[in-house]
Structures are given as structure tokens and as C-alpha cells.
């Protein structure tokens, strides 16, 4: 089983959630903490990946709040830092398209923002194609593949 948990209002709760799931017997390698880009602090992200869980940045392309509008350079920096520390297999990216205003037909970024806008920013920051494939193809495939419980 893979457990995807949205980041809590208080980032300290994310590691508490991971601990609770571990106590219940879930392998941290099957845990994803989503909305991590709502807490763009390296200490927070490190604590999650050091426990063996995954961080997911999924507010990419959103522009409802000042953090969302201005926060992507910080997200690129955080991802680059974790990649340099060897955590490429614990990073996930996504878009949380949940309002009509986000659709291209309504003037939003649409469903292609990650591929057309965000991934080129990672390339500009020095992330190579193999690592991008790991983050965008291999990591989700591994996590979303069903396997027998232990």
C-alpha cells in the first residue's frame, strides 16, 4: 500500500504523520507527503526524506497566494539541494489543478505547466534528463505499483 498524505497546516505534523504510519507498520518508502511546497523549508523536507518517506511539490503553476506566485524559485532550490544530497528517489512533482481558473481555456496554466514551464527551470538549475526521468517517471511508477503487503 502507498499512503499519500497532504501536508498538514503545521509542518511539524508531517513528520508526526510519518511516525504514526510507521508505527502502524507502513513502510516509509511507501509514504508520500504532498503539498510540501506549502512549507518551503529545507529542514522540513530533509526530515521527511531522512525518515525514508517522499516529498511531493504539487502546487506548481498555482497562483492563488503570494507564496504560490513567488515560491517556485525556492522549490527549485529545495529540489536541487535534495538532489545534491542523494534523495532523487524520494522526490515527486505534480500539479494540483482544482479550479476552472487554472484551466488553459480559462486563462490558467493548464495541465502542461509542469512539462512546459517547471521542468525547464530544473534543467536551467543543472538537473539532468536522467534525474528528471527518475523524478517524473520512475518514482511515481514505483510508488503506484501495487505489491503484496509484508
N, C-alpha and C positions, 0 to 999 in steps of 0.2 A: 504494500500500500504506500502511496505517496500522499503526504499531507501538505496542502498548500494553505498557509495562514497569512492573512493580511496583517501588515504591520500594525501594532497597537498604537493608540494615541500617545502613550508614554513609551519611548523606545526601550526602556528597561524591561518592559513587559514582554518584548520579543524574545529575549533570552530566557525569561521565565517560561514562556510558552514552549520553547525548545526543551527546557528541562522537564516540564510536565510530560511532554510527548515521549521523551527518552525514558522517564520513569514508568510510563505505560508500555514500554517495550518497543517503541518505534525507532528504527534505525535513523540517526540524524542525517544520514546520506539520502534519506527519502523525504526530508522536510524542506519546504520552501517558505521563506518569509517574504511575502510580496509587499509592494509599496515601500520598499526600503529607501527609495529616493525621496520619500517624505521625511526621512531622518538622514540627511546627507552629511554624516559624520563618520570618519574612518574608524574611530574606536567602536562605534556601533556595528558597522559592517564586519569589522575584524572579529568581534566577539561571536557573531553568528557563524562565520565560516570556520573559525578555530574550533567551534563545537562540532563541526562536520556538516552543518546544515548549509543551505543555499540562500544567497541574497538575490532578490529579483527587483530590478528597476523597471517599473511599468507605468509610470506617469509620463513617459516620453511623449513629447508632442502636445501635452496638455498646456493650457494657458489660462486656467481659471484663477489661479492665485499668483501673487508675486514670486513665490518660491518656484512654482512651475514655470513661469515665464522666464525667469533668470537663472534657474538652477541647473540647467543641463551642462554647462561647463564644469560645474562641481561634480556632477555624476560621471562625466568623462574622466575627471581627475581621480575619483574614487575607484572606478573600474580599472584604470591604468595602474593605480597603486596596488590593488589586489592581484592584478595580473603579474606585476613585478615581484610580488611575494609568493607566487606559485599557486594561486587559488582559481585558475581558469576553469576548472571543472565544477566550481561552485557558484558561478555567476549565470544569471538568466536575464534576458531582456524581453520586454513586451510593450504593448500599447494598451491602455485602458480606454477604449473608445466606448463611451457610455451615454453620450448626449448627441442629439441631432446636430448641434452646432459644431461638433467635431468632424462630421462627415464632409468630404470634399464638395459634395453637391450643395452644402450649406455654407461653404467658405472656410471650413476647417482643414486640418492637415490630412484627414482621411486615413485609410488603413495602410498606406505605403510609407508613412513617415519614418518608421524605424529603418527600412531598407534605403530609402532615398535621402534622408537627412541625417539621422543619428549615426548609422554605421559609417558613413564617410567622415564624420567627426572623430570616430575612434581611429580610423585609418590615418587621419591627419595627426593624431596624437601618438602614432607609431605602432598601433596594433596591426599585426599581420593577418593575412587572409586565413591562414590555418587556425589561428586563435579565434577569429570571428566565426569560423565554421564550428569550432568547439562550442562556443557560447550560444550560437543561434540554431544549430542543428543537433550536434551530438549530446549536449547537456539535456535539452528537452526530450530527445528520443530516449535517453537512458532513464530519465525520471518518469516518463509517461508510459514506459513499458511495464506491463503487468508481470508480476512474479509471485511465486508461491510464498506465503508467509513462512517465517522460520519456525 
